[in-house]
Amino acid sequence: MRGPEWAALTIGAQGKTSPHFDAEPITAPGDFTDTFAGVTLAHRLRVVTALYGFTRISAGEPGDGRAVVRLETKGSASWVPVVENRGEGIFLRLDEAAVGAWEAKAVDNPMFVALRRAHRNWRQIRGLDPTEGWPGERFVLLHSLSHAVINELAIECGYSSASISERIYSRGPGLGPEPMAGILLYTSAPDAEGTLGGLVNLGQASELGPILRRALDRSGLCSSDPLCADHEPDAATSALHGAACHACLLVSETSCERGNRYLDRSTLVDTFGHTGLELFG
């Protein structure tokens, strides 16, 4: 689904009217044109959630069917309960050249070496194939940026951080029709008219630029430093993250796609623990 969603969010509605989707691409804030390829204001979104199973204690990994208890005991369910909400969002698309150059220097960084090792151990402990499931360095970058911006948007837009959800579009060159590097931050409600526009209006360049700058400034120093900045991924405690804690990057797990895993604010800006890994100067 992410491929068509990426295409639709990149080009916008193009003047077509729909009760389900209305999006307007705009230019990135002036201070971030070297790292952001564009921004899309999603004035109207339809968010459909299907419940096909559940897990106990801890959530499984995407694609891991063994971790999900099916709703039916005999074969596959012929139908599943679905919730349809209406909402709004902001789609941020990073510049592919900037992300590619960052990946080339980040892949051998000690933080990513430790995170990949912890990822393999984490899957092995749970009886999963340790050679699979690694989301990639660019996913960690996008995921960390997403959480930093969610926390900053919650201060400005009137919604709590638990009401803002993320959708990460991460695909490297050669892994599909085109590479993807973007995040959709959205909120939704069961009301027929959706939400009230408090989030999408913050996507305007005059509003978004200062929000991004404040989010990055906050990421440079955590109130739990130096313990947070020096944190190493540890599969034994299910901590598949580096410099991230509840005082900086962690958000409600209802907002996060990956259970607050694969995060490190040193991918965004310089921190006490790691230098030379940041995308943003």
N, C-alpha and C positions, 0 to 999 in steps of 0.2 A: 504493500500500500504506500510505502514512503516515496517510491519513485514518482507516481502520479501526483502525490501531495506536494512534493518538492517542485514539480513543474508548474502546478497550479499556483502555489504561493510565490514562485519566482516571477511569473508573468502577470498575475493578478486576474481580476474578473474581466478585464478588457471591455468594459462597458456593458457586459451582459448582466441582466438582472436575474437574481435567483433568491428564493427564500432561504436557501441553505448556505450560500457562499457569496461574499462580497469582499474583495481585497484590492488594495491600491498600492502598487510599488512606488517608493520614493527614494531619493538619494540618501546615502548615509550621512550622519553628522560630519561637519567639516573637519573636525579634529581626528576622525577615524577613517578617512577615505583610503588610507594606505593599508588598512587591515579589514575593512568591511566592504563587500561588493555592493551591498544594497540593503534596504529595509522595506518590508511590506506591512502595511496596516491592514489587518484582517478585521474589517468592521463587522462581519457576520460569519460565524462558523457553525457547522453542525458537528457535534461530538457524540459519537455512537460507541457505547461500551457494551460488550457481550460477555456474560459470565458463563464460561465453559467448564469451570472446575475451581478447586480451592486447594490451598496448602496449609499445613500446620507448622507452627513455630517460626519457620523462616521461609521466605519465598524462594522458588526455584529460579533457575536461569532461563532466559528466553530459548524456546525450542527444546527444552528438557521435559518431554512428556511424562517421564517417570515421576517427576516431582509434583504432578498435578493429579488430584483425586477427581475423577470424572463425575459429572452429575448423574450419569446412569451407570449401573453396574454391568449391563449387558450391551456390549458394543458401543458405538458412537451414538450420541444423542441426535435425534432427527431435528430437534430445535433447541435453542437455548434462550434464556431470558435476556432481553436487551433494554438498555436505558438510552434514550435519546435526549440530549440537552442542546441548548443554543448558547452561543457565547461570542467572544471576541478575542483577539490576540495580536501579538507583535512578532513578526518573523524577521530574524537577523541572519544575514547571509555573509559569511566570511569570504575574503578574497582567496581564491584557490592558490594563487602563486605564493601569497604570504604563508598560508597554511603548509604548502608543500615544502617551502624553505625551512619552516620551523620544524617539521617532521624529520627532515634530513639530519638536523643537528640534535634533535631530542631523543632519537631512537636509542642511542648509546649512553644516555645520561644515567648516572647511578640510581636516580629515583625510579626511572622506568625499568631498569634491570631488576630492582627489588620488587616493583609492582608486578612485573611479569612472573617472577619466581613465586610470589605470594598467590597469584592467580592460579598457577599450575598446582600448587599445594592445596589450595582451597577446593579446587575441583576434584583432586585426587582423594581428599578426605571424604568427600560426598559421593564417591564412586562414579564420578563423571570422567570423561576422556580429558586428561590434562593438556592435551595438545590442541584442543578446540576451545572456542568461546571467548578468546581474547578480543575485546572490542576495538583495540587499536589506540595508538597514541593520540590521534586526532579526536577520538571520542572523549578521552580524558580531558583534553583541552576544551572541547565544546561543553562537556558536562560541567566542568568547573566554572566556565563563563556563565552557563545557564543558572546555576545556583547562586552565584554572586549577584546576578541581575535580578533574580526572583526576590532575594532579600531586600534589595534596594527598591524595587518596584512596590513591594508591600508597604514601605514607608510612605510612598508618594500617592498611590492610586486609591487607597481606601479599602482594598481587599487585604485580608490576611495572607501570609505566605502559604498557608495551607489551602487557600482557595485558588492559587495560581499553579498550574501544572506545566510540565515541560514535555516537548517532543523533540528528540534529537535526530538530526539528519546527518549521518556520518558514513561516508563511503570513499575509500581511497581510489586513486587512479587505477584503471585496469580491472576493477572489481564489479563493474556494471556499465550501463550505457554512458554515464558521466559521473565524475566525482561529486560528492556532496559534502558541504560543511556549513551547517546552519542549525539554528534552534528556533522553535516556535514556543513562545510563552503565552498561555491562554487561560481564560477563566470561562466557566459555563454555568448555566442554571437551568432548571426544568421549566421555567416560565416560557411561554410561547414566543415572547419577544426577546428572550435572551437576557443579557446583562445590560448595564446602563452606560457603557462607553468610558468608564473611568480608567480602564487599562489602555485601550487602543489610542486614546488621545495623547498618552505619554510617549508614543512612538514618533511623534513629530520631531524633526531634527533639533528644534530649539529646546525641546524637553528631554529628548533621549540623550543628547550629547552630555549634558551635566550628570544625568543618571549613570551613564556608563563610566564617566570619570570618577564619580563618588564610589561606585561599586569596585573599581580597580584600586582606588586609594584605600578603601577598607580592607581589601584583600592583602595589602602589603604588610599589615600589622594586625595580629589577633590578640585579644586580651589574654589568651592562654599561652602566648609566646613566652619563652622559647620552646616550651613543651610541644605545642602544636606544630611549629615549623620543623622541629626535629623528629616528628613522628614518622616511623617506618611502617610500611604495610606488613601485616602479620596475619597469616592464614589461620593460625590457631585461635585467634579471637574474632575471626571473620571481618577483620578490619582491612578491607581492600581499598585503602586510601592512604595518601601521604599527609601533607599539611592541610588538614580539614578537621573541624570539630564543630560542636553545637554553638560555639561562639562566633563562627565565621561562615563556613560553607554548608554545613548540614542543614537540610530542610525536612519538613514533614514527609514521611515516606509515601503518603498519598499523592504528593506532588512529584515524586522522583520516579523515573523509569527503572532504575537499577538499585533500589534499596540503599541509597547513599553510599554506593561503591564506586570505585574508579574516579576519585576526586583528588585534586591537589592544586592549591592556589598558587604554587610556584610556577605552574604552567602559564599563569596570567601575568604576574608581576614578580619582581625580585623579593625574596623572603630571607629570613635568617638562615634557614636550613639549606636552601639550594639557590645558586646563582647561575645565570647564563641559560636558564631554561624558559624564561618568560617570553611570551609573544608580544606583549605590550611594553613599551619602554617606560 
